[in-house]
Amino acid sequence: MKLKFLVSILAAATIFFSAGCLEKVPLSVTNGLENYNIECVYISRETDTVWGSNHLPDADILIPGKTAEVMVQPGIYDIQVTDEDLDTYTLRDIRIGSEGFSWTVTLEDIDTSSSQSDANLTNAGQCPVAITNDLENWDIHGVWISPSDGDSWGNNHIDGAILYPADTYTAYVQADTYDIYIEDVDGDTYTRWSVIIDENGYSWGVTLDDIDSSGG
């Protein structure tokens, strides 16, 4: 029986939302986590089905006291940050007006188990699996993560969404051994078998070198 996974889908390399001729306003995130660095900042409009890319440039991190700023169109957004221990901090349905928005993330903002899940937390885990599209000009249309001893791939984690080049999708699973299956826009497949995933998580930047020689 396949496990259900908590989906934290990541897509869109930069924020650009169509909202008429509204000018962009600053959205700033400040690290108030005392001794913990922030390693990821995700921003998603309420109508989006994906989180978007990490808005910290390259391998940058937010050390305590440091601020990152992103220009966005006024609207309603969800914001999530991840610290160096992979703990998450999430604000939902934040209305951002012409004055912009500032959030100083503190330890009191940490997500509890119940708030990190939409509906499937009881069947999900706390081990992050991060899939990054490094396929240059090809989009990823399917991501499957299945326990190696299971009898089917289960559901496409990004069904109805697209993982564009440079974007990342993260699922949270229980510690176990998994097979991971990716399908791009052309139907080419990329598979990794028997991946041991523990509390440290697992990251895969999918490249053209990973393509299945037999097409999956």
C-alpha positions as YAML, in Angstrom:
chain: A
units: angstrom
residues:
- id: 1
  name: MET
  ca: [0.00, 0.00, 0.00]
- id: 2
  name: LYS
  ca: [1.49, 3.29, -1.01]
- id: 3
  name: LEU
  ca: [1.95, 6.11, 1.47]
- id: 4
  name: LYS
  ca: [0.43, 9.52, 0.93]
- id: 5
  name: PHE
  ca: [2.85, 12.39, 1.14]
- id: 6
  name: LEU
  ca: [2.67, 15.94, 2.42]
- id: 7
  name: VAL
  ca: [3.20, 18.10, -0.62]
- id: 8
  name: SER
  ca: [5.13, 21.25, -0.50]
- id: 9
  name: ILE
  ca: [5.36, 21.95, -4.26]
- id: 10
  name: LEU
  ca: [7.89, 24.42, -5.41]
- id: 11
  name: ALA
  ca: [7.73, 26.14, -8.88]
- id: 12
  name: ALA
  ca: [8.51, 29.60, -10.53]
- id: 13
  name: ALA
  ca: [12.08, 30.95, -10.53]
- id: 14
  name: THR
  ca: [11.12, 34.57, -9.84]
- id: 15
  name: ILE
  ca: [7.97, 36.25, -8.65]
- id: 16
  name: PHE
  ca: [5.94, 37.71, -11.46]
- id: 17
  name: PHE
  ca: [2.20, 37.84, -11.13]
- id: 18
  name: SER
  ca: [-0.14, 39.47, -13.58]
- id: 19
  name: ALA
  ca: [-2.17, 42.10, -11.81]
- id: 20
  name: GLY
  ca: [-2.91, 44.79, -14.32]
- id: 21
  name: CYS
  ca: [-0.71, 47.84, -14.04]
- id: 22
  name: LEU
  ca: [-0.21, 47.66, -10.27]
- id: 23
  name: GLU
  ca: [3.34, 48.51, -9.32]
- id: 24
  name: LYS
  ca: [5.35, 46.07, -7.26]
- id: 25
  name: VAL
  ca: [5.87, 46.63, -3.55]
- id: 26
  name: PRO
  ca: [8.53, 45.28, -1.15]
- id: 27
  name: LEU
  ca: [7.99, 42.09, 0.82]
- id: 28
  name: SER
  ca: [10.77, 41.66, 3.36]
- id: 29
  name: VAL
  ca: [11.65, 38.72, 5.58]
- id: 30
  name: THR
  ca: [14.00, 39.23, 8.54]
- id: 31
  name: ASN
  ca: [15.66, 36.42, 10.46]
- id: 32
  name: GLY
  ca: [14.72, 36.76, 14.13]
- id: 33
  name: LEU
  ca: [15.49, 33.11, 14.93]
- id: 34
  name: GLU
  ca: [18.31, 33.87, 17.39]
- id: 35
  name: ASN
  ca: [20.96, 31.23, 16.56]
- id: 36
  name: TYR
  ca: [19.40, 29.63, 13.47]
- id: 37
  name: ASN
  ca: [19.98, 30.56, 9.84]
- id: 38
  name: ILE
  ca: [17.15, 30.76, 7.31]
- id: 39
  name: GLU
  ca: [18.03, 28.82, 4.16]
- id: 40
  name: CYS
  ca: [14.85, 29.09, 2.07]
- id: 41
  name: VAL
  ca: [12.16, 31.73, 1.49]
- id: 42
  name: TYR
  ca: [9.08, 30.74, -0.54]
- id: 43
  name: ILE
  ca: [6.32, 33.12, -1.62]
- id: 44
  name: SER
  ca: [3.09, 32.06, -3.31]
- id: 45
  name: ARG
  ca: [-0.01, 33.96, -4.35]
- id: 46
  name: GLU
  ca: [-3.24, 32.57, -2.91]
- id: 47
  name: THR
  ca: [-4.41, 31.38, -6.33]
- id: 48
  name: ASP
  ca: [-1.21, 29.44, -7.04]
- id: 49
  name: THR
  ca: [-0.93, 25.68, -6.63]
- id: 50
  name: VAL
  ca: [2.84, 25.79, -6.10]
- id: 51
  name: TRP
  ca: [5.11, 27.50, -3.60]
- id: 52
  name: GLY
  ca: [7.65, 28.88, -6.05]
- id: 53
  name: SER
  ca: [11.42, 28.85, -5.97]
- id: 54
  name: ASN
  ca: [13.65, 29.66, -3.05]
- id: 55
  name: HIS
  ca: [13.96, 33.45, -3.26]
- id: 56
  name: LEU
  ca: [17.31, 33.58, -1.53]
- id: 57
  name: PRO
  ca: [19.81, 34.07, -4.37]
- id: 58
  name: ASP
  ca: [22.13, 31.20, -5.21]
- id: 59
  name: ALA
  ca: [23.44, 29.58, -2.02]
- id: 60
  name: ASP
  ca: [22.75, 32.65, 0.12]
- id: 61
  name: ILE
  ca: [21.38, 32.27, 3.63]
- id: 62
  name: LEU
  ca: [19.78, 34.69, 6.07]
- id: 63
  name: ILE
  ca: [21.88, 34.77, 9.21]
- id: 64
  name: PRO
  ca: [20.15, 36.10, 12.35]
- id: 65
  name: GLY
  ca: [19.34, 39.77, 11.91]
- id: 66
  name: LYS
  ca: [19.66, 39.72, 8.13]
- id: 67
  name: THR
  ca: [16.78, 40.69, 5.82]
- id: 68
  name: ALA
  ca: [15.79, 39.53, 2.34]
- id: 69
  name: GLU
  ca: [13.49, 41.62, 0.16]
- id: 70
  name: VAL
  ca: [11.37, 40.56, -2.82]
- id: 71
  name: MET
  ca: [9.26, 42.87, -4.99]
- id: 72
  name: VAL
  ca: [5.71, 41.58, -5.53]
- id: 73
  name: GLN
  ca: [2.40, 42.81, -6.88]
- id: 74
  name: PRO
  ca: [-0.13, 43.79, -4.19]
- id: 75
  name: GLY
  ca: [-2.37, 40.86, -3.36]
- id: 76
  name: ILE
  ca: [-2.88, 37.97, -0.96]
- id: 77
  name: TYR
  ca: [0.07, 35.66, -0.38]
- id: 78
  name: ASP
  ca: [1.34, 32.68, 1.59]
- id: 79
  name: ILE
  ca: [4.93, 32.90, 2.84]
- id: 80
  name: GLN
  ca: [7.08, 30.05, 4.10]
- id: 81
  name: VAL
  ca: [10.67, 29.98, 5.33]
- id: 82
  name: THR
  ca: [12.86, 27.00, 6.21]
- id: 83
  name: ASP
  ca: [15.70, 27.12, 8.70]
- id: 84
  name: GLU
  ca: [18.96, 25.15, 8.79]
- id: 85
  name: ASP
  ca: [17.25, 22.34, 10.74]
- id: 86
  name: LEU
  ca: [14.50, 22.10, 8.09]
- id: 87
  name: ASP
  ca: [11.92, 23.52, 10.48]
- id: 88
  name: THR
  ca: [9.33, 25.62, 8.65]
- id: 89
  name: TYR
  ca: [7.56, 28.86, 9.50]
- id: 90
  name: THR
  ca: [4.46, 29.76, 7.49]
- id: 91
  name: LEU
  ca: [2.15, 32.75, 7.16]
- id: 92
  name: ARG
  ca: [-1.02, 32.23, 5.14]
- id: 93
  name: ASP
  ca: [-3.47, 34.60, 3.48]
- id: 94
  name: ILE
  ca: [-1.38, 37.72, 4.08]
- id: 95
  name: ARG
  ca: [-2.87, 40.75, 2.35]
- id: 96
  name: ILE
  ca: [-0.10, 42.93, 0.95]
- id: 97
  name: GLY
  ca: [-1.11, 46.45, 0.00]
- id: 98
  name: SER
  ca: [0.65, 49.45, -1.49]
- id: 99
  name: GLU
  ca: [2.87, 49.83, 1.58]
- id: 100
  name: GLY
  ca: [4.34, 46.35, 1.22]
- id: 101
  name: PHE
  ca: [4.85, 43.86, 4.05]
- id: 102
  name: SER
  ca: [7.56, 42.98, 6.57]
- id: 103
  name: TRP
  ca: [7.88, 39.78, 8.59]
- id: 104
  name: THR
  ca: [10.45, 39.19, 11.31]
- id: 105
  name: VAL
  ca: [10.45, 35.41, 11.73]
- id: 106
  name: THR
  ca: [10.79, 34.28, 15.34]
- id: 107
  name: LEU
  ca: [10.93, 30.88, 17.03]
- id: 108
  name: GLU
  ca: [7.33, 31.39, 18.12]
- id: 109
  name: ASP
  ca: [6.31, 31.24, 14.45]
- id: 110
  name: ILE
  ca: [7.53, 27.65, 13.98]
- id: 111
  name: ASP
  ca: [5.02, 25.36, 12.29]
- id: 112
  name: THR
  ca: [3.59, 22.63, 14.45]
- id: 113
  name: SER
  ca: [2.88, 19.24, 12.92]
- id: 114
  name: SER
  ca: [-0.78, 20.10, 12.53]
- id: 115
  name: SER
  ca: [-0.13, 23.35, 10.67]
- id: 116
  name: GLN
  ca: [2.39, 21.91, 8.24]
- id: 117
  name: SER
  ca: [-0.18, 19.61, 6.68]
- id: 118
  name: ASP
  ca: [-3.28, 20.31, 4.71]
- id: 119
  name: ALA
  ca: [-4.98, 16.95, 5.12]
- id: 120
  name: ASN
  ca: [-2.49, 14.10, 4.91]
- id: 121
  name: LEU
  ca: [-0.11, 14.76, 7.79]
- id: 122
  name: THR
  ca: [-1.00, 11.56, 9.61]
- id: 123
  name: ASN
  ca: [0.25, 9.60, 6.61]
- id: 124
  name: ALA
  ca: [3.20, 11.87, 5.91]
- id: 125
  name: GLY
  ca: [6.61, 12.16, 7.52]
- id: 126
  name: GLN
  ca: [9.20, 14.71, 8.48]
- id: 127
  name: CYS
  ca: [11.95, 13.66, 6.06]
- id: 128
  name: PRO
  ca: [12.21, 16.18, 3.19]
- id: 129
  name: VAL
  ca: [12.73, 15.04, -0.39]
- id: 130
  name: ALA
  ca: [13.72, 17.99, -2.61]
- id: 131
  name: ILE
  ca: [13.54, 17.60, -6.39]
- id: 132
  name: THR
  ca: [15.10, 20.40, -8.47]
- id: 133
  name: ASN
  ca: [14.60, 20.75, -12.21]
- id: 134
  name: ASP
  ca: [18.09, 21.09, -13.71]
- id: 135
  name: LEU
  ca: [16.96, 19.95, -17.16]
- id: 136
  name: GLU
  ca: [17.91, 23.24, -18.82]
- id: 137
  name: ASN
  ca: [14.97, 23.93, -21.19]
- id: 138
  name: TRP
  ca: [12.61, 21.07, -20.28]
- id: 139
  name: ASP
  ca: [9.78, 21.27, -17.76]
- id: 140
  name: ILE
  ca: [8.98, 18.45, -15.35]
- id: 141
  name: HIS
  ca: [5.34, 17.33, -15.40]
- id: 142
  name: GLY
  ca: [5.46, 14.35, -13.04]
- id: 143
  name: VAL
  ca: [7.10, 13.41, -9.73]
- id: 144
  name: TRP
  ca: [6.47, 10.04, -8.07]
- id: 145
  name: ILE
  ca: [8.03, 8.96, -4.76]
- id: 146
  name: SER
  ca: [7.27, 5.40, -3.74]
- id: 147
  name: PRO
  ca: [8.55, 3.05, -1.01]
- id: 148
  name: SER
  ca: [10.78, 0.53, -2.73]
- id: 149
  name: ASP
  ca: [8.82, -2.40, -1.34]
- id: 150
  name: GLY
  ca: [5.51, -1.03, -2.64]
- id: 151
  name: ASP
  ca: [3.51, -2.40, -5.53]
- id: 152
  name: SER
  ca: [2.72, 0.80, -7.45]
- id: 153
  name: TRP
  ca: [4.08, 4.29, -8.01]
- id: 154
  name: GLY
  ca: [1.07, 5.99, -6.47]
- id: 155
  name: ASN
  ca: [-0.05, 9.50, -7.36]
- id: 156
  name: ASN
  ca: [1.84, 12.18, -9.28]
- id: 157
  name: HIS
  ca: [2.84, 14.67, -6.59]
- id: 158
  name: ILE
  ca: [2.66, 17.66, -8.91]
- id: 159
  name: ASP
  ca: [-0.40, 16.58, -10.88]
- id: 160
  name: GLY
  ca: [-1.86, 19.69, -12.51]
- id: 161
  name: ALA
  ca: [1.30, 21.74, -11.87]
- id: 162
  name: ILE
  ca: [4.63, 22.18, -13.67]
- id: 163
  name: LEU
  ca: [8.14, 22.18, -12.26]
- id: 164
  name: TYR
  ca: [9.94, 24.69, -14.45]
- id: 165
  name: PRO
  ca: [13.73, 24.77, -14.96]
- id: 166
  name: ALA
  ca: [15.52, 25.80, -11.73]
- id: 167
  name: ASP
  ca: [12.38, 25.23, -9.63]
- id: 168
  name: THR
  ca: [12.20, 22.87, -6.67]
- id: 169
  name: TYR
  ca: [9.49, 20.61, -5.30]
- id: 170
  name: THR
  ca: [9.68, 19.23, -1.76]
- id: 171
  name: ALA
  ca: [7.72, 16.32, -0.31]
- id: 172
  name: TYR
  ca: [7.87, 15.10, 3.28]
- id: 173
  name: VAL
  ca: [7.98, 11.34, 3.80]
- id: 174
  name: GLN
  ca: [8.58, 8.84, 6.54]
- id: 175
  name: ALA
  ca: [12.08, 7.42, 6.92]
- id: 176
  name: ASP
  ca: [12.35, 4.48, 4.54]
- id: 177
  name: THR
  ca: [13.88, 3.33, 1.25]
- id: 178
  name: TYR
  ca: [12.23, 4.89, -1.81]
- id: 179
  name: ASP
  ca: [12.19, 4.83, -5.59]
- id: 180
  name: ILE
  ca: [11.85, 8.24, -7.27]
- id: 181
  name: TYR
  ca: [10.46, 8.63, -10.78]
- id: 182
  name: ILE
  ca: [10.42, 11.86, -12.83]
- id: 183
  name: GLU
  ca: [8.78, 12.58, -16.19]
- id: 184
  name: ASP
  ca: [9.51, 15.66, -18.31]
- id: 185
  name: VAL
  ca: [7.41, 17.53, -20.85]
- id: 186
  name: ASP
  ca: [8.56, 15.22, -23.66]
- id: 187
  name: GLY
  ca: [7.66, 12.07, -21.77]
- id: 188
  name: ASP
  ca: [11.31, 11.22, -21.03]
- id: 189
  name: THR
  ca: [11.81, 9.63, -17.62]
- id: 190
  name: TYR
  ca: [14.44, 9.80, -14.88]
- id: 191
  name: THR
  ca: [14.53, 7.19, -12.11]
- id: 192
  name: ARG
  ca: [16.48, 6.58, -8.95]
- id: 193
  name: TRP
  ca: [16.04, 3.28, -7.18]
- id: 194
  name: SER
  ca: [16.42, 2.25, -3.55]
- id: 195
  name: VAL
  ca: [17.19, 5.70, -2.15]
- id: 196
  name: ILE
  ca: [17.59, 5.60, 1.62]
- id: 197
  name: ILE
  ca: [15.86, 8.65, 3.11]
- id: 198
  name: ASP
  ca: [16.20, 9.56, 6.78]
- id: 199
  name: GLU
  ca: [15.65, 12.66, 8.90]
- id: 200
  name: ASN
  ca: [18.46, 14.42, 7.02]
- id: 201
  name: GLY
  ca: [16.35, 14.30, 3.89]
- id: 202
  name: TYR
  ca: [17.38, 13.83, 0.29]
- id: 203
  name: SER
  ca: [18.01, 16.23, -2.62]
- id: 204
  name: TRP
  ca: [18.12, 15.44, -6.32]
- id: 205
  name: GLY
  ca: [18.95, 18.01, -8.97]
- id: 206
  name: VAL
  ca: [17.59, 16.18, -12.03]
- id: 207
  name: THR
  ca: [19.86, 16.65, -15.08]
- id: 208
  name: LEU
  ca: [19.83, 15.36, -18.64]
- id: 209
  name: ASP
  ca: [22.55, 12.91, -17.61]
- id: 210
  name: ASP
  ca: [19.96, 11.18, -15.40]
- id: 211
  name: ILE
  ca: [17.62, 10.29, -18.27]
- id: 212
  name: ASP
  ca: [16.52, 6.65, -18.37]
- id: 213
  name: SER
  ca: [18.22, 4.93, -21.29]
- id: 214
  name: SER
  ca: [15.09, 2.90, -22.04]
- id: 215
  name: GLY
  ca: [12.67, 5.78, -21.46]
- id: 216
  name: GLY
  ca: [11.60, 4.47, -18.02]
...
